[in-house]
């Protein structure tokens, strides 16, 4: 039975007990896994308070105190906990539990992923393995012994270093692991299976050799080389950039198909969703390659920012996640184009995190209230959390930021701490006052900046006034990078403004005429801004700003402006200045990767977030009309760039990746024109890599091309035995822009390769439909909404975490027109009456309906 009692940050108190050592023994069995948990426990101070251990979905076999078996009368057990009264100040407690891994479809605790055993303990999954003080501030050293059938499970893995192994009777064997670093239970991991293993090593800066091992399903070894290279690059980068060296003798990664998250940073044994490990040029896109590298880096960087120093409580989740996302973004920027990486980060923030900030589940990056912790693994905690760290980096500069990181580890290595502890370390190391900056951790929502400009020709003085509003009376500390571009010379000067009050004004002299303002260089703060600028000003920024992010952003603003104008007046034709601006992008000497970003239209979700009571279909019609208009006017130029970027041989370097991106964005424009749709089948047939194949299929799906069905049948025949590629097949099917989509979805749900039990497969079809097919998800009949609700009802029983994440597009309805809001609310009310509703869903439904 679920506990619907919320927890509050303000109620935090330390545990009365500490655990110094944990000795675990697992006797693995699909239906009856036996877990023996021996814990050395101490009272922190004399107290009569009972020991209350967390535990869910467990069969309790026995409890022993100081080696004496307790009777049922000596403890109390319920669906959520085990309570024992203990008089001793120090004691040995042994608990034996039984688990049913194969029935664990929630994929928390110990479960089966295909033929392998696997664990996922963050945030509160360890309580599904054994009764424990399942909270991040209780840290202990773990020794783990795993016993299983040797023929079926030759690899038995856990945290730390291997200390013993041997054969047992009846074909069984064991491996014992010891992790010398105290850790909370959420970092515990166990994997058992039969894998192919890619091995390598890394020599650290102190001349230690670390064994590297990546475990993948049989037959996938060739797809693990990119992950291994990414791991070694990450280890070298962390040493060079932050002076952080890996600390164990071995580092292991295991790729599994059934996993709720992207990956998990368990100490020394990272468990990954296979989509973020497996990649080769035939089966993975350029985006897949990038994501594998980024996620490998993210989980490796957690070894220090999350493992060596962890969270005091789950309200502090952004302490480790925001900081580590910032670190992996910096790593990706160093490995690739810095501006393209930044643009892609900001796209996610604007199109998805800003919507979260405006929705019913809006929360500070340090939440104050939690019902189900899994609901707070959000874009706000991760992406906005990273932006907050980036602002500190901007305010302090790279050198002082590094000093702050050094002091943070000097003070807190081996401890569980708070976001305030991190900010204080940064402030103390840099001698910069960050007191007001802490407000970023306390306020929900996206701050709004209202920018006003003035120019005094008599004194040649330009003034900029900025007013901030964020729904609170307190002002945030906001770094605002700007460029002032001279109208005469086209030269620019950069400045970093620090907005610390509700309204501030800055003056700049020496201008003969009012300069053009390029605001938020590099996107220095996660804010929305209101600044009235002419098309000519935007074009000046596009052509003359030194900051490439601002060049891109000005182009996006120009395109957004015309999409909204066409939405208001569909008969409007595109003006010559917009066509010329796009023509100039194609003619510029910028990199192909940057051009591809400039040519990508603002997303539906980003535009919808900026329009009150938006009619989704009218907005989509406007986007399509602008794209068609540009394609019509610039057909020859798009075709020229398409042809110029066709590669005779596949390469995986930055230049080649950029060329493919530019070629495929040109393809997406060209194939809005009926005569050019033959390019789709031609590209698909000639493709030497998955990036080009998918680009052709995606454009065919969105344009409902005649060749689509034939190409998709061929694609399925080629790839039906490769799970990750079939995920792509399901996603493309879900994005088909045609009235037949609902009948096709019903068929695809019954496809032999579809199962709701696999989160990747569920996301590939249901999630792709809701996110990538807005025309039919938001259709006026409500059929798209009904389809999602039907699947969520099923997922609520199978996997509450996945169900909760899937409902996000429905609860973020506040920007939609009244008719659609009413339809959605009716469906949500009906869903809220569902029997056995998980607390994952209940929390989100209550928030949405309360609004």
Buried (B, 14 or more C-beta within 10 A) or exposed (E): EBEEEEBEBEEBEEBBBBBEBBBBBBBBBEEEBBBBBBBBBBBEEEEEEBBBBBBBBBEBEEBBBEEEEBEEEEBEBEEEBBEBEBEEEEBBBBBBBBBBBEEBBBBBBBBBBEEBBBBBBBBBBBBBBBBBBBBBBBBBBBBBBBBBBBEEBBBBBBBBEBEEEEEEEEEBBBBBBBBEBBBBBBBBBBBBBBBBEBEBEBEBBEEEEBBBBBBBBEEBBEBBBBBBBBBBBBBBBBBEBBEBBBBBEBBBBBBBBBBBBBBBBBBBBBBBBBBBBBBBBBBBBBBBBBBBBBBBBBBBBBBBBBBBBBBBBBBBBBBBBBBBBBBBBBBBBEBBBBBBBBBBBBBBBBBBBBBBBBBBBBBBBBBEBBBBBBBBBBBBBBBBBBBBBBBBBBBBEEEBBBBBBBBBBEBBEEBBBBBBBBBBBBBBBBEBEBEBBBBBBBBBBBBBBBBBBEBEEEEEBBBBBBBBBBEEEEBBBBBBBBBBBBBEEEEBBBEEBBBBEBEBEBEBEEBEEBBBBBBBBBBBBBBBBEBEBEBEBBBBBBBBBBBBBBBBBBBBBBBBBBBBBBBEEEEBEBEEEBBBBBBBBBEBEBBBBBBBBBBBBBBBBBBBBBBEEBBBBBBBBBBBBBBBBBBEBBBEBBBEBBEEBEBEEBEEEBEBBBBBBBBBBBBBBBBBBEEBBEBBBEBBEEBEBBBBBBBBBBBBBBBEBEBBEEBBEEBBEEBEEBBBBBBBBBBBBBBBBBEEBBEBBEEBBEBEBBEBEBBBBBBBBBBBBBBBBBBBBBBEEBBBBBBBBBBBBBBBBBBBBBBBBBBBBBBBBBBBBEEBBEBBBEBBEEBBEBEEBBBBBBBBBBBBBEE
